[in-house]
Amino acid sequence: MKNVLKLEEFALLILGIFMFGLLGYQWWWLPVLILTPDISMLGYLLGSKMGAVCYNVFHHRGVAILLYFVGIYFMLPIMQLIGTILFIHIAMDRIFGYGLKYDKGFKFTHLGEIGSKNG
């Protein structure tokens, strides 16, 4: 099952890259921006609970999709870019086993514990 989920996330990663290509930005922007959602980890400086909230807001696929459609509706290409980067980043994270966080600590995710043989 784990491999099926990774394949699904890989398909979503490809979809996100395709959507990025449709936006018309230079391709060099993709590697430059791909890790920017991880700035949300700074929330962990305020404790595990606040860290999990900050991280989860920036790593929730629904937020990425909402931002993308807000960008379409209001004709804001930068908002579409932000939504697309989030979407791609989330798929990439999920492929590597990084899921939404529980407030017990960074390594506790909805995909299992990071670093464990089961997670």
Beta strands, then each sheet from edge to edge (+ up, - down):
strand 1: 108-109
strand 2: 112-113
sheet 1: 1+ 2-
end
